[in-house]
Amino acid sequence: MRAMTRTLVSAATAVGIAAGTLAGAGASFAATPAQQAPAVSAQQVAPLAVVNLGLSNAQAKEVQRWLKRSWDYTGTIDGQLGPNSWKAFQRFLKSAAGYNDSIDGIVGPNTIKALQYWLKRAYGYTGAIDGIAGPGTQAAFKRFADAR
């Protein structure tokens, strides 16, 4: 029993020493300025946001065709409503629904509120103008896309 305890203590000590040595080496290595990677901004690595609000690719393509015809959409007709699609849609909302925020392609609460306001007037949206793209907003947006 005593020999087994000695063996376990010796093994635990060896593991502890090895772990401490590796931890110390890792910390000193990481602190070397010449080894640090250059900083990368979030804009460089962030994927482009696609926000179809429940539309199928076919419906989103119809929306993009409409945006291309009337609202300076210059992107591809790919069924992915990304920032360029939403910039064109924001230009439309600025003229048709009182959108007064940035033309930035970000589908934030103000974009959704303007969309809801317009969908309420033209496509049967009956919910609140709350900036939340819930089922009612998505259903009205689908009616709009299907009408293209």
DSSP file with accessible surface (Angstrom, degrees, kcal/mol):
  #  RESIDUE AA STRUCTURE BP1 BP2  ACC     N-H-->O    O-->H-N    N-H-->O    O-->H-N    TCO  KAPPA ALPHA  PHI   PSI    X-CA   Y-CA   Z-CA
    1    1 A M     >        0   0  184      0, 0.0     4,-2.1     0, 0.0     5,-0.1   0.000 360.0 360.0 360.0 -43.1    0.0    0.0    0.0
    2    2 A R  H  >  +     0   0  195      1,-0.2     4,-2.4     2,-0.2     5,-0.2   0.885 360.0  50.9 -65.1 -37.8    2.8    2.4    0.9
    3    3 A A  H  > S+     0   0   66      1,-0.2     4,-2.2     2,-0.2    -1,-0.2   0.895 109.5  50.9 -66.5 -37.9    4.6    1.7   -2.4
    4    4 A M  H  > S+     0   0  126      2,-0.2     4,-2.4     1,-0.2    -2,-0.2   0.920 109.8  49.3 -67.7 -41.3    1.4    2.4   -4.3
    5    5 A T  H  X S+     0   0   74     -4,-2.1     4,-2.6     2,-0.2     5,-0.2   0.928 110.8  50.5 -62.1 -44.8    0.9    5.7   -2.5
    6    6 A R  H  X S+     0   0  159     -4,-2.4     4,-2.6     1,-0.2    -1,-0.2   0.902 110.3  50.4 -59.8 -40.8    4.5    6.7   -3.2
    7    7 A T  H  X S+     0   0   93     -4,-2.2     4,-2.5     2,-0.2    -2,-0.2   0.929 111.7  46.9 -64.7 -44.5    4.1    5.8   -6.9
    8    8 A L  H  X S+     0   0  110     -4,-2.4     4,-2.7     2,-0.2     5,-0.2   0.914 113.0  48.8 -64.2 -42.6    0.9    7.9   -7.2
    9    9 A V  H  X S+     0   0   84     -4,-2.6     4,-2.6     2,-0.2    -2,-0.2   0.935 112.5  48.8 -63.5 -43.7    2.5   10.9   -5.4
   10   10 A S  H  X S+     0   0   74     -4,-2.6     4,-2.3    -5,-0.2    -2,-0.2   0.925 113.0  47.2 -62.4 -42.3    5.6   10.7   -7.6
   11   11 A A  H  X S+     0   0   53     -4,-2.5     4,-2.4     2,-0.2    -2,-0.2   0.928 112.5  49.1 -66.1 -42.9    3.4   10.5  -10.7
   12   12 A A  H  X S+     0   0   66     -4,-2.7     4,-2.5     1,-0.2    -2,-0.2   0.903 111.1  50.5 -64.1 -39.0    1.2   13.4   -9.6
   13   13 A T  H  X S+     0   0   76     -4,-2.6     4,-2.6    -5,-0.2     5,-0.2   0.933 110.0  49.8 -64.4 -43.8    4.4   15.5   -8.8
   14   14 A A  H  X S+     0   0   60     -4,-2.3     4,-2.5     1,-0.2    -2,-0.2   0.922 111.8  48.0 -62.3 -42.1    5.8   14.8  -12.3
   15   15 A V  H  X S+     0   0  102     -4,-2.4     4,-2.8     1,-0.2     5,-0.2   0.928 111.9  50.3 -64.4 -43.7    2.5   15.8  -14.0
   16   16 A G  H  X S+     0   0   44     -4,-2.5     4,-2.5     2,-0.2    -2,-0.2   0.917 111.5  47.4 -62.2 -43.0    2.4   19.0  -11.9
   17   17 A I  H  X S+     0   0  110     -4,-2.6     4,-2.5     2,-0.2     5,-0.2   0.944 113.6  48.0 -64.0 -45.0    6.0   19.9  -12.7
   18   18 A A  H  X S+     0   0   50     -4,-2.5     4,-2.6    -5,-0.2     5,-0.2   0.929 112.7  48.5 -62.6 -43.3    5.4   19.3  -16.4
   19   19 A A  H  X S+     0   0   54     -4,-2.8     4,-2.8     1,-0.2     5,-0.2   0.923 111.9  49.2 -64.3 -42.2    2.2   21.3  -16.4
   20   20 A G  H  X S+     0   0   47     -4,-2.5     4,-2.5    -5,-0.2     5,-0.2   0.907 111.4  49.5 -64.1 -40.4    3.8   24.2  -14.6
   21   21 A T  H  X S+     0   0   92     -4,-2.5     4,-2.4     2,-0.2    -2,-0.2   0.941 113.7  45.3 -65.1 -43.9    6.7   24.2  -17.1
   22   22 A L  H  X S+     0   0  128     -4,-2.6     4,-2.7    -5,-0.2    -2,-0.2   0.914 113.1  50.3 -66.6 -40.7    4.4   24.1  -20.1
   23   23 A A  H  X S+     0   0   68     -4,-2.8     4,-2.3    -5,-0.2    -2,-0.2   0.927 112.4  47.3 -63.8 -42.7    2.2   26.8  -18.6
   24   24 A G  H  X S+     0   0   43     -4,-2.5     4,-2.3    -5,-0.2     5,-0.2   0.919 113.2  47.9 -65.0 -41.2    5.1   29.0  -17.9
   25   25 A A  H  X S+     0   0   52     -4,-2.4     4,-2.4    -5,-0.2    -2,-0.2   0.918 111.2  51.3 -66.0 -40.0    6.6   28.5  -21.4
   26   26 A G  H  X S+     0   0   40     -4,-2.7     4,-2.5     1,-0.2    -2,-0.2   0.923 110.7  47.9 -64.2 -41.8    3.2   29.2  -23.0
   27   27 A A  H  X S+     0   0   67     -4,-2.3     4,-1.4     1,-0.2    -1,-0.2   0.922 113.7  46.0 -67.5 -41.7    2.8   32.4  -21.1
   28   28 A S  H  < S+     0   0   77     -4,-2.3     4,-0.4     1,-0.2    -1,-0.2   0.890 113.4  50.3 -70.7 -33.5    6.3   33.7  -21.9
   29   29 A F  H >< S+     0   0  124     -4,-2.4     3,-1.2    -5,-0.2    -2,-0.2   0.936 110.0  49.8 -67.0 -42.8    5.9   32.7  -25.5
   30   30 A A  H 3< S+     0   0   67     -4,-2.5    -1,-0.2     1,-0.3    -2,-0.2   0.797 105.4  58.5 -67.8 -25.7    2.6   34.5  -25.9
   31   31 A A  T 3< S+     0   0   68     -4,-1.4    -1,-0.3    -5,-0.2    -2,-0.2   0.579  76.0 109.4 -83.4  -7.0    3.9   37.7  -24.3
   32   32 A T    X   -     0   0   56     -3,-1.2     3,-1.5    -4,-0.4     4,-0.4  -0.567  61.6-150.8 -72.5 115.6    6.7   38.1  -26.9
   33   33 A P  G >  S+     0   0  101      0, 0.0     3,-1.3     0, 0.0    -1,-0.2   0.853  92.7  60.0 -57.7 -35.5    5.6   41.1  -29.1
   34   34 A A  G 3  S+     0   0   88      1,-0.3    -2,-0.1    -3,-0.1    -3,-0.0   0.765 104.0  52.4 -66.6 -19.7    7.4   39.8  -32.2
   35   35 A Q  G <  S+     0   0  116     -3,-1.5    -1,-0.3    -6,-0.2     2,-0.2   0.502  83.6 110.5 -93.7  -5.9    5.1   36.7  -32.1
   36   36 A Q    <   -     0   0  127     -3,-1.3     3,-0.1    -4,-0.4    -5,-0.0  -0.493  67.9-124.5 -75.6 140.7    1.8   38.5  -31.9
   37   37 A A        -     0   0   87     -2,-0.2     3,-0.1     1,-0.1    -1,-0.1  -0.452  35.4 -94.6 -77.3 153.0   -0.5   38.4  -34.9
   38   38 A P        -     0   0  114      0, 0.0    -1,-0.1     0, 0.0     2,-0.1  -0.345  47.9 -97.1 -66.1 151.2   -1.7   41.7  -36.4
   39   39 A A        -     0   0  103     -3,-0.1     2,-0.4     1,-0.0    -3,-0.0  -0.392  35.1-155.9 -68.8 145.6   -5.1   43.0  -35.2
   40   40 A V        -     0   0   90     -2,-0.1     2,-0.1    -3,-0.1    -1,-0.0  -0.989  11.5-133.8-124.6 130.9   -8.1   42.2  -37.4
   41   41 A S    >>  -     0   0   57     -2,-0.4     4,-0.9     1,-0.1     3,-0.8  -0.441  21.6-116.1 -81.7 160.3  -11.2   44.3  -37.3
   42   42 A A  H 3> S+     0   0   76      1,-0.2     4,-2.2     2,-0.2     3,-0.5   0.847 114.6  60.8 -63.3 -32.3  -14.7   42.9  -37.0
   43   43 A Q  H 34 S+     0   0  181      1,-0.2    -1,-0.2     2,-0.2    -3,-0.0   0.840 100.3  55.3 -65.5 -29.7  -15.5   44.3  -40.5
   44   44 A Q  H <4 S+     0   0  135     -3,-0.8    -1,-0.2     1,-0.2    -2,-0.2   0.799 120.9  26.9 -73.5 -28.2  -12.7   42.3  -42.0
   45   45 A V  H  < S+     0   0  102     -4,-0.9    -2,-0.2    -3,-0.5    -1,-0.2   0.565  91.4 108.4-112.8 -11.4  -14.0   39.0  -40.8
   46   46 A A     <  -     0   0   59     -4,-2.2     2,-0.1    -5,-0.2     3,-0.1  -0.481  67.7-126.0 -71.5 132.3  -17.8   39.5  -40.3
   47   47 A P        -     0   0  120      0, 0.0     2,-0.3     0, 0.0    -1,-0.1  -0.416  33.6 -95.0 -72.0 154.0  -19.9   37.6  -42.9
   48   48 A L        -     0   0  142     -2,-0.1     2,-0.4     1,-0.1    34,-0.0  -0.541  44.2-118.5 -68.8 133.8  -22.3   39.6  -44.9
   49   49 A A        -     0   0   63     -2,-0.3     2,-0.5    -3,-0.1    -1,-0.1  -0.591  23.5-161.9 -79.2 129.9  -25.7   39.5  -43.2
   50   50 A V        +     0   0   67     -2,-0.4     2,-0.5    32,-0.2    32,-0.3  -0.966  11.0 177.7-109.9 122.3  -28.5   37.9  -45.3
   51   51 A V        +     0   0   45     30,-3.1    -2,-0.0    -2,-0.5    29,-0.0  -0.848  12.3 163.6-129.0  93.3  -32.0   38.8  -43.9
   52   52 A N    >   -     0   0   23     -2,-0.5     3,-2.0     3,-0.1    -1,-0.1   0.522  39.3-139.7 -87.9  -6.0  -34.7   37.3  -46.1
   53   53 A L  T 3  S-     0   0   18      1,-0.3    89,-0.1    28,-0.1    88,-0.1   0.882  74.3 -44.6  47.5  45.3  -37.4   37.8  -43.5
   54   54 A G  T 3  S+     0   0   36      1,-0.3    -1,-0.3    87,-0.1     2,-0.2   0.417 103.4 137.7  86.1  -2.4  -39.0   34.5  -44.3
   55   55 A L    <   -     0   0   11     -3,-2.0    -1,-0.3     1,-0.1    -3,-0.1  -0.508  52.6-124.3 -75.6 145.7  -38.9   34.8  -48.1
   56   56 A S     >  -     0   0   56     -2,-0.2     4,-2.7    -3,-0.1     5,-0.2  -0.345  32.6-102.6 -72.9 168.1  -37.9   31.9  -50.2
   57   57 A N  H  > S+     0   0   83      1,-0.2     4,-2.3     2,-0.2     5,-0.2   0.898 124.5  53.0 -60.5 -40.0  -35.0   32.4  -52.6
   58   58 A A  H  > S+     0   0   65      2,-0.2     4,-1.6     1,-0.2    -1,-0.2   0.923 111.0  45.7 -63.0 -43.0  -37.4   32.7  -55.5
   59   59 A Q  H  > S+     0   0   29      1,-0.2     4,-2.0     2,-0.2    -2,-0.2   0.916 112.0  51.4 -65.3 -42.1  -39.4   35.4  -53.6
   60   60 A A  H  X S+     0   0    0     -4,-2.7     4,-2.6     1,-0.2    19,-0.2   0.873 105.9  55.7 -64.2 -35.5  -36.2   37.2  -52.7
   61   61 A K  H  X S+     0   0   77     -4,-2.3     4,-2.5     2,-0.2    -1,-0.2   0.901 105.9  51.5 -62.2 -40.1  -35.1   37.2  -56.3
   62   62 A E  H  X S+     0   0   68     -4,-1.6     4,-2.1     2,-0.2    -2,-0.2   0.911 109.8  49.4 -62.7 -41.2  -38.4   38.9  -57.3
   63   63 A V  H  X S+     0   0    0     -4,-2.0     4,-2.8     1,-0.2    -2,-0.2   0.936 110.9  50.2 -62.7 -43.6  -37.8   41.6  -54.7
   64   64 A Q  H  X S+     0   0    0     -4,-2.6     4,-2.6     2,-0.2    -2,-0.2   0.895 108.4  52.0 -63.4 -38.7  -34.2   42.0  -56.0
   65   65 A R  H  X S+     0   0   96     -4,-2.5     4,-2.3     2,-0.2    -1,-0.2   0.918 111.2  47.8 -62.5 -41.7  -35.5   42.4  -59.6
   66   66 A W  H  X S+     0   0   27     -4,-2.1     4,-2.0     2,-0.2     5,-0.3   0.927 112.3  48.9 -63.7 -43.9  -37.9   45.0  -58.4
   67   67 A L  H  X S+     0   0    0     -4,-2.8     4,-2.8     1,-0.2     6,-1.4   0.883 110.3  51.7 -63.6 -38.2  -35.1   46.8  -56.5
   68   68 A K  H  < S+     0   0   95     -4,-2.6     4,-0.4     4,-0.2    -1,-0.2   0.918 111.6  47.1 -65.1 -42.0  -32.9   46.7  -59.6
   69   69 A R  H  < S+     0   0  159     -4,-2.3    -1,-0.2    -5,-0.2    -2,-0.2   0.860 132.7  11.0 -66.6 -37.3  -35.6   48.2  -61.8
   70   70 A S  H  < S+     0   0   67     -4,-2.0    -2,-0.2    -5,-0.1    -3,-0.2   0.632 124.6  44.1-122.3 -18.2  -36.5   51.0  -59.4
   71   71 A W  S  < S-     0   0   64     -4,-2.8    20,-0.2    -5,-0.3    -3,-0.1   0.009 101.3-100.3-132.5  32.3  -34.1   51.6  -56.5
   72   72 A D        +     0   0  123     -4,-0.4     2,-0.5     1,-0.2    -4,-0.2   0.785  56.7 165.9  59.2  32.5  -30.5   51.3  -57.8
   73   73 A Y        +     0   0   12     -6,-1.4    -1,-0.2     1,-0.1    12,-0.1  -0.699   7.1 173.5 -76.4 124.1  -29.9   47.8  -56.7
   74   74 A T        +     0   0  122     -2,-0.5    -1,-0.1    10,-0.1    11,-0.1   0.359  41.0 101.3-114.7   3.7  -26.7   46.8  -58.5
   75   75 A G  S    S-     0   0   20      1,-0.2     2,-0.1   -11,-0.1    -2,-0.0  -0.066  81.0 -75.7 -79.7-176.0  -26.0   43.4  -57.0
   76   76 A T        -     0   0   96      1,-0.1     2,-1.3     2,-0.0     3,-0.2  -0.458  37.0-117.3 -80.3 153.8  -26.7   40.0  -58.3
   77   77 A I        +     0   0   51      1,-0.2   -16,-0.1    -2,-0.1    -1,-0.1  -0.765  64.6 136.1 -89.2  89.6  -30.1   38.5  -58.4
   78   78 A D  S    S-     0   0   67     -2,-1.3    -1,-0.2     2,-0.2   -17,-0.1   0.392  70.9-112.2-122.3  -0.1  -29.3   35.6  -56.1
   79   79 A G  S    S+     0   0    0    -19,-0.2     2,-0.6    -3,-0.2   -19,-0.2   0.638  82.7 116.4  76.9  12.5  -32.2   35.4  -53.7
   80   80 A Q        -     0   0   69    -20,-0.1     2,-1.7   -19,-0.1     5,-0.2  -0.930  57.9-150.1-117.0 104.6  -30.1   36.5  -50.8
   81   81 A L        +     0   0    2     -2,-0.6   -30,-3.1     4,-0.1   -28,-0.1  -0.577  37.5 158.6 -78.1  88.7  -31.3   39.8  -49.3
   82   82 A G     >  -     0   0   11     -2,-1.7     4,-2.5   -32,-0.3     3,-0.3  -0.197  59.1 -66.8 -97.2-167.7  -27.9   41.1  -48.1
   83   83 A P  H  > S+     0   0   32      0, 0.0     4,-2.4     0, 0.0     5,-0.2   0.860 131.2  51.7 -55.4 -39.6  -26.7   44.6  -47.3
   84   84 A N  H  > S+     0   0   91      2,-0.2     4,-1.8     1,-0.2     5,-0.2   0.899 110.8  48.3 -67.9 -38.0  -26.8   45.8  -50.9
   85   85 A S  H  > S+     0   0    3     -3,-0.3     4,-2.4    -5,-0.2    -1,-0.2   0.933 113.7  47.6 -62.3 -44.6  -30.4   44.6  -51.3
   86   86 A W  H  X S+     0   0    3     -4,-2.5     4,-2.8     2,-0.2    19,-0.3   0.830 105.9  57.4 -72.0 -28.5  -31.4   46.3  -48.0
   87   87 A K  H  X S+     0   0   73     -4,-2.4     4,-2.0    -5,-0.2    -1,-0.2   0.941 110.2  45.2 -62.6 -45.1  -29.6   49.6  -49.0
   88   88 A A  H  X S+     0   0    0     -4,-1.8     4,-2.0     2,-0.2    -2,-0.2   0.919 113.3  50.1 -63.3 -41.2  -31.8   49.7  -52.0
   89   89 A F  H  X S+     0   0    2     -4,-2.4     4,-2.9     1,-0.2    -2,-0.2   0.899 108.2  53.0 -65.5 -37.4  -34.9   48.8  -50.0
   90   90 A Q  H  X S+     0   0    0     -4,-2.8     4,-2.3     2,-0.2    -1,-0.2   0.880 105.5  54.5 -65.1 -35.9  -34.0   51.5  -47.4
   91   91 A R  H  X S+     0   0   75     -4,-2.0     4,-1.4     2,-0.2    -1,-0.2   0.929 111.0  46.1 -61.0 -43.0  -33.9   54.0  -50.3
   92   92 A F  H  X S+     0   0   17     -4,-2.0     4,-2.5     1,-0.2     3,-0.4   0.945 112.1  49.8 -61.8 -49.3  -37.4   52.9  -51.2
   93   93 A L  H  X S+     0   0    0     -4,-2.9     4,-2.6     1,-0.2     6,-1.8   0.836 104.6  59.7 -61.7 -31.6  -38.6   53.1  -47.6
   94   94 A K  H  < S+     0   0  109     -4,-2.3     4,-0.5     4,-0.2    -1,-0.2   0.917 114.8  35.0 -62.2 -40.6  -37.1   56.6  -47.3
   95   95 A S  H  < S+     0   0   80     -4,-1.4    -2,-0.2    -3,-0.4    -1,-0.2   0.803 130.4  30.8 -84.6 -28.0  -39.3   57.8  -50.1
   96   96 A A  H  < S+     0   0   25     -4,-2.5    -3,-0.2    -5,-0.1    -2,-0.2   0.662 128.4  25.7-106.9 -18.5  -42.4   55.7  -49.4
   97   97 A A  S  < S-     0   0    8     -4,-2.6    -3,-0.2    -5,-0.3    -2,-0.1   0.204 101.8-101.5-138.8  17.1  -42.6   55.1  -45.6
   98   98 A G        +     0   0   59     -4,-0.5     2,-0.2    -5,-0.3    -4,-0.2   0.708  53.8 171.2  72.6  19.2  -40.8   57.9  -43.8
   99   99 A Y        +     0   0    9     -6,-1.8    -1,-0.2     1,-0.1    -2,-0.1  -0.475   4.2 172.5 -63.4 126.9  -37.6   55.9  -43.1
  100  100 A N        +     0   0  137     -2,-0.2     2,-0.1    10,-0.1    -1,-0.1   0.064  40.0  95.7-129.5  27.4  -35.1   58.5  -41.7
  101  101 A D  S    S-     0   0   61      1,-0.2    -7,-0.0   -11,-0.1    -2,-0.0  -0.406  84.5 -58.1-104.5-173.7  -32.2   56.4  -40.6
  102  102 A S        -     0   0   69     -2,-0.1     2,-1.4     1,-0.1     3,-0.2  -0.298  38.6-126.5 -67.0 147.2  -28.9   55.6  -42.4
  103  103 A I        +     0   0   58      1,-0.2    -1,-0.1     2,-0.1   -16,-0.1  -0.745  66.5 130.7 -89.1  84.6  -28.9   53.9  -45.8
  104  104 A D  S    S-     0   0   59     -2,-1.4    -1,-0.2     2,-0.2   -17,-0.2   0.430  72.2-117.3-122.9  -4.2  -26.5   51.2  -44.4
  105  105 A G  S    S+     0   0    7    -19,-0.3     2,-0.5     1,-0.3   -19,-0.2   0.542  70.6 132.7  77.6   5.1  -28.0   47.9  -45.4
  106  106 A I        -     0   0  111     -4,-0.2     2,-1.7   -20,-0.1    -1,-0.3  -0.801  55.2-141.0 -93.2 126.9  -28.5   46.9  -41.8
  107  107 A V        +     0   0   33     -2,-0.5    -1,-0.1    -3,-0.1   -21,-0.0  -0.594  45.8 152.0 -89.5  77.1  -32.0   45.5  -41.0
  108  108 A G     >  -     0   0   20     -2,-1.7     4,-2.4    24,-0.0     3,-0.3  -0.308  63.1 -79.9 -96.2-175.0  -32.4   47.1  -37.6
  109  109 A P  H  > S+     0   0   83      0, 0.0     4,-2.8     0, 0.0     5,-0.2   0.849 127.7  53.0 -57.7 -37.8  -35.6   48.2  -35.8
  110  110 A N  H  > S+     0   0   68      2,-0.2     4,-2.1     1,-0.2     5,-0.2   0.883 109.4  48.6 -68.8 -37.0  -36.0   51.4  -37.7
  111  111 A T  H  > S+     0   0    2     -3,-0.3     4,-2.5     2,-0.2    -1,-0.2   0.941 113.8  47.0 -64.2 -44.9  -35.8   49.6  -41.1
  112  112 A I  H  X S+     0   0    7     -4,-2.4     4,-3.2     1,-0.2     5,-0.2   0.909 109.9  53.1 -65.5 -40.3  -38.4   47.1  -39.8
  113  113 A K  H  X S+     0   0   86     -4,-2.8     4,-2.6     2,-0.2    -1,-0.2   0.933 111.2  45.9 -60.7 -44.9  -40.7   49.9  -38.5
  114  114 A A  H  X S+     0   0    7     -4,-2.1     4,-2.4     2,-0.2    -1,-0.2   0.915 113.3  50.3 -64.0 -41.4  -40.6   51.6  -41.8
  115  115 A L  H  X S+     0   0    0     -4,-2.5     4,-3.2     1,-0.2     5,-0.2   0.937 111.4  48.3 -60.5 -45.6  -41.3   48.3  -43.6
  116  116 A Q  H  X S+     0   0    0     -4,-3.2     4,-2.5     2,-0.2    -2,-0.2   0.909 109.9  52.2 -62.1 -42.5  -44.2   47.6  -41.2
  117  117 A Y  H  X S+     0   0  108     -4,-2.6     4,-1.6    -5,-0.2    -1,-0.2   0.943 114.5  42.3 -58.5 -46.9  -45.6   51.0  -41.8
  118  118 A W  H  X S+     0   0   22     -4,-2.4     4,-2.1     1,-0.2     5,-0.3   0.916 113.7  50.8 -68.4 -43.2  -45.5   50.5  -45.5
  119  119 A L  H  X S+     0   0    0     -4,-3.2     4,-2.7     1,-0.2     6,-1.6   0.851 107.1  55.9 -63.7 -32.3  -46.8   46.9  -45.4
  120  120 A K  H  < S+     0   0   91     -4,-2.5     4,-0.4    -5,-0.2    -1,-0.2   0.917 112.4  42.0 -65.1 -40.2  -49.7   48.1  -43.2
  121  121 A R  H  < S+     0   0  142     -4,-1.6    -2,-0.2    -5,-0.2    -1,-0.2   0.825 133.1  17.4 -74.5 -32.5  -50.7   50.6  -45.9
  122  122 A A  H  < S+     0   0   53     -4,-2.1    -3,-0.2    -5,-0.1    -2,-0.2   0.670 126.1  35.9-119.5 -21.1  -50.2   48.3  -48.9
  123  123 A Y  S  < S-     0   0   52     -4,-2.7    -3,-0.2    -5,-0.3    20,-0.2   0.084 103.5 -96.2-135.3  27.9  -50.0   44.6  -48.0
  124  124 A G        +     0   0   46     -4,-0.4     2,-0.3     1,-0.2    -4,-0.2   0.649  58.3 163.0  75.4  17.6  -52.4   43.8  -45.2
  125  125 A Y        +     0   0   14     -6,-1.6    -1,-0.2     1,-0.1    12,-0.1  -0.547   8.7 175.9 -69.7 129.7  -50.1   44.0  -42.2
  126  126 A T        +     0   0  130     -2,-0.3    -1,-0.1     2,-0.1    11,-0.0   0.412  42.4  96.6-117.0   0.7  -52.2   44.3  -39.1
  127  127 A G  S    S-     0   0   28      1,-0.2     2,-0.1   -11,-0.1    -7,-0.0  -0.051  81.6 -71.1 -83.8-173.4  -49.7   44.2  -36.3
  128  128 A A        -     0   0   58      1,-0.1     2,-1.5     4,-0.0     3,-0.2  -0.399  37.5-118.2 -75.4 153.2  -48.0   46.9  -34.3
  129  129 A I        +     0   0   70      1,-0.2   -16,-0.1    -2,-0.1    -1,-0.1  -0.719  67.9 134.4 -88.2  83.5  -45.3   49.1  -35.8
  130  130 A D  S    S-     0   0   72     -2,-1.5    -1,-0.2     2,-0.2   -17,-0.1   0.413  71.5-113.5-120.6  -1.1  -42.8   47.8  -33.3
  131  131 A G  S    S+     0   0   11      1,-0.2     2,-0.5    -3,-0.2   -19,-0.2   0.610  79.0 120.3  77.7   9.8  -39.6   47.1  -35.2
  132  132 A I        -     0   0  111     -4,-0.2     2,-2.0   -20,-0.1    -2,-0.2  -0.944  59.3-144.4-111.1 121.2  -39.9   43.3  -34.7
  133  133 A A        +     0   0   26     -2,-0.5   -20,-0.0    -3,-0.1    -1,-0.0  -0.478  41.8 157.7 -85.7  71.5  -40.2   41.2  -37.8
  134  134 A G     >  -     0   0   20     -2,-2.0     4,-2.6     1,-0.0     5,-0.2  -0.014  60.6 -71.1 -82.1-167.1  -42.5   38.6  -36.4
  135  135 A P  H  > S+     0   0  115      0, 0.0     4,-2.5     0, 0.0     5,-0.2   0.847 130.9  51.9 -59.4 -38.0  -44.9   36.3  -38.3
  136  136 A G  H  > S+     0   0   41      2,-0.2     4,-2.1     1,-0.2     5,-0.2   0.915 111.5  46.5 -66.2 -42.6  -47.3   39.1  -39.3
  137  137 A T  H  > S+     0   0    1     -5,-0.2     4,-2.5     2,-0.2    -1,-0.2   0.934 113.9  48.7 -63.3 -45.8  -44.5   41.2  -40.8
  138  138 A Q  H  X S+     0   0   64     -4,-2.6     4,-2.3     1,-0.2    -2,-0.2   0.900 109.8  51.5 -64.2 -39.3  -43.1   38.2  -42.6
  139  139 A A  H  X S+     0   0   39     -4,-2.5     4,-2.0    -5,-0.2    -1,-0.2   0.926 112.2  45.8 -64.6 -43.0  -46.5   37.2  -44.0
  140  140 A A  H  X S+     0   0    0     -4,-2.1     4,-2.2     2,-0.2    -1,-0.2   0.892 110.9  53.2 -67.2 -37.2  -47.1   40.7  -45.3
  141  141 A F  H  X S+     0   0    0     -4,-2.5     4,-2.6     1,-0.2    -2,-0.2   0.901 107.8  51.6 -64.2 -37.3  -43.6   40.8  -46.8
  142  142 A K  H  X S+     0   0   81     -4,-2.3     4,-2.9     2,-0.2    -1,-0.2   0.900 106.9  53.2 -65.1 -40.4  -44.3   37.5  -48.6
  143  143 A R  H  X S+     0   0  112     -4,-2.0     4,-1.3     2,-0.2    -2,-0.2   0.924 109.8  48.8 -60.9 -41.9  -47.5   39.0  -50.0
  144  144 A F  H >< S+     0   0    1     -4,-2.2     3,-0.5     2,-0.2     4,-0.5   0.952 112.2  47.5 -60.1 -48.9  -45.5   41.9  -51.3
  145  145 A A  H >< S+     0   0    2     -4,-2.6     3,-1.3     1,-0.2    -2,-0.2   0.904 110.3  52.7 -61.5 -40.1  -42.8   39.5  -52.9
  146  146 A D  H 3< S+     0   0  111     -4,-2.9    -1,-0.2     1,-0.3    -2,-0.2   0.771 103.2  59.2 -68.1 -22.8  -45.5   37.4  -54.5
  147  147 A A  T <<        0   0   59     -4,-1.3    -1,-0.3    -3,-0.5    -2,-0.2   0.571 360.0 360.0 -81.8  -9.0  -47.1   40.4  -56.1
  148  148 A R    <         0   0   79     -3,-1.3    -1,-0.1    -4,-0.5    -3,-0.1   0.099 360.0 360.0 -70.1 360.0  -43.9   41.3  -57.9
